[in-house]
Amino acid sequence: MKARGAVSAALASAGILLAGWQAGAQVAEIRGSAVATAAGTGTDGTGSSGATGATGATGSSGSSGSAGTSGSSGSVASGSAGAAAAAAATYDGAVVPTRFGSVQVQITVKAGAITDVTALQLTDDDRKSIQISNRAAPLLRSEVLAAQSAKVKSISGATVTSNAYLTSLQAAIDAANL
């Protein structure tokens, strides 16, 4: 019976990861096009661009728009891609134990924005916990990506899982200094 539950939990986690990956690809595509559009047009018409990195430094290109500096990696990118040159980084949240199992999430941050949230562990103590996690995780993920914060409402019927998810998420956000 325990082996059956473990297999079920593994399959459920794989399904959640797949759904999250698909949704994350769509969000990244939308954000990527918005960043490219914003980077190509400066308010003064000079093509200035730059990204605020993790260190807080802001880069800017000259009036020719030939180079931009990314504050997080310190690298120089050519053209108006300077704003998009910051590399994505991942941050793991704390493992939050609950009476139904542990919960841990990981965030991916690029250019100061949360671009992905991955559930590394979800409650899996029994079949009901797995069902609740499978229902709540994608909803929480989409809410967090939209809000760019851990300040979202918990999922009705999944309060314990939601609270643990958001606690782990906040720890990851704190680690990323967002």
ZAMARGU-4260 file (C-alpha; in steps of 0.2 Angstrom, whole numbers, plus 5000, padded with zeros to 4 digits):
<rodrens>
0) 5000/5000/5000 | 5014/5012/5004 | 5023/5008/4987 | 5007/5012/4978 | 5005/5028/4987
5) 5024/5032/4983 | 5021/5029/4965 | 5005/5039/4965 | 5014/5053/4973 | 5028/5052/4960
10) 5016/5053/4946 | 5006/5067/4954 | 5022/5077/4956 | 5027/5074/4938 | 5010/5080/4932
15) 5011/5096/4943 | 5029/5099/4936 | 5023/5097/4918 | 5008/5108/4920 | 5019/5121/4929
20) 5032/5120/4915 | 5019/5123/4902 | 5011/5138/4911 | 5029/5145/4915 | 5034/5144/4897
25) 5019/5154/4892 | 5022/5167/4905 | 5041/5168/4901 | 5036/5170/4882 | 5024/5185/4886
30) 5037/5193/4898 | 5051/5191/4886 | 5042/5200/4872 | 5037/5214/4884 | 5055/5216/4890
35) 5062/5216/4872 | 5049/5229/4867 | 5053/5240/4882 | 5072/5238/4880 | 5071/5244/4862
40) 5063/5261/4865 | 5069/5273/4878 | 5059/5287/4884 | 5071/5300/4877 | 5072/5291/4860
45) 5091/5287/4862 | 5088/5268/4864 | 5095/5268/4882 | 5093/5252/4891 | 5098/5244/4907
50) 5093/5231/4920 | 5093/5233/4939 | 5103/5218/4945 | 5103/5209/4962 | 5117/5221/4968
55) 5106/5236/4964 | 5117/5243/4950 | 5109/5250/4935 | 5117/5249/4918 | 5114/5260/4904
60) 5119/5261/4886 | 5125/5277/4877 | 5115/5286/4864 | 5120/5274/4851 | 5112/5259/4860
65) 5127/5249/4857 | 5130/5241/4874 | 5121/5239/4891 | 5127/5232/4907 | 5118/5220/4918
70) 5120/5223/4937 | 5118/5205/4942 | 5131/5197/4931 | 5142/5211/4927 | 5142/5206/4909
75) 5140/5217/4894 | 5128/5213/4881 | 5127/5221/4864 | 5112/5230/4856 | 5096/5233/4866
80) 5097/5216/4873 | 5106/5223/4889 | 5090/5223/4899 | 5087/5204/4895 | 5105/5199/4898
85) 5103/5196/4917 | 5104/5177/4920 | 5090/5168/4928 | 5094/5161/4946 | 5084/5149/4956
90) 5081/5150/4975 | 5075/5136/4986 | 5062/5139/5000 | 5062/5131/5017 | 5056/5114/5019
95) 5039/5117/5029 | 5033/5101/5038 | 5014/5099/5040 | 5004/5085/5048 | 5001/5079/5030
100) 5019/5079/5024 | 5032/5092/5020 | 5031/5106/5007 | 5045/5115/4998 | 5045/5126/4983
105) 5059/5134/4972 | 5058/5150/4962 | 5067/5156/4947 | 5071/5174/4946 | 5076/5184/4931
110) 5078/5203/4930 | 5070/5205/4947 | 5054/5196/4943 | 5048/5178/4948 | 5047/5169/4931
115) 5044/5151/4938 | 5038/5143/4954 | 5042/5124/4956 | 5035/5113/4970 | 5050/5102/4975
120) 5039/5093/4988 | 5021/5093/4992 | 5010/5085/5005 | 5009/5066/5002 | 5005/5058/5018
125) 4990/5049/5010 | 4979/5048/4995 | 4968/5063/5000 | 4984/5074/5003 | 4990/5070/4986
130) 4974/5075/4978 | 4973/5091/4988 | 4991/5095/4983 | 4988/5091/4965 | 4973/5103/4964
135) 4981/5117/4975 | 4999/5118/4968 | 4995/5124/4950 | 4982/5137/4957 | 4995/5143/4969
140) 5008/5144/4956 | 4998/5154/4944 | 4992/5166/4958 | 5010/5169/4964 | 5016/5172/4946
145) 5002/5185/4943 | 5005/5193/4960 | 5024/5192/4960 | 5023/5189/4979 | 5018/5177/4992
150) 5003/5188/4997 | 4990/5178/4989 | 4974/5169/4996 | 4975/5151/5001 | 4965/5138/4991
155) 4949/5133/4999 | 4950/5115/5005 | 4969/5115/5005 | 4973/5127/5019 | 4987/5117/5027
160) 4995/5114/5010 | 4993/5133/5004 | 5000/5140/5020 | 5015/5128/5019 | 5018/5132/5001
165) 5017/5151/5004 | 5028/5150/5019 | 5041/5141/5009 | 5039/5153/4994 | 5042/5168/5006
170) 5058/5160/5012 | 5064/5158/4993 | 5058/5176/4990 | 5068/5182/5005 | 5084/5172/4999
175) 5082/5181/4982 | 5081/5198/4990 | 5065/5203/4981
</rodrens>
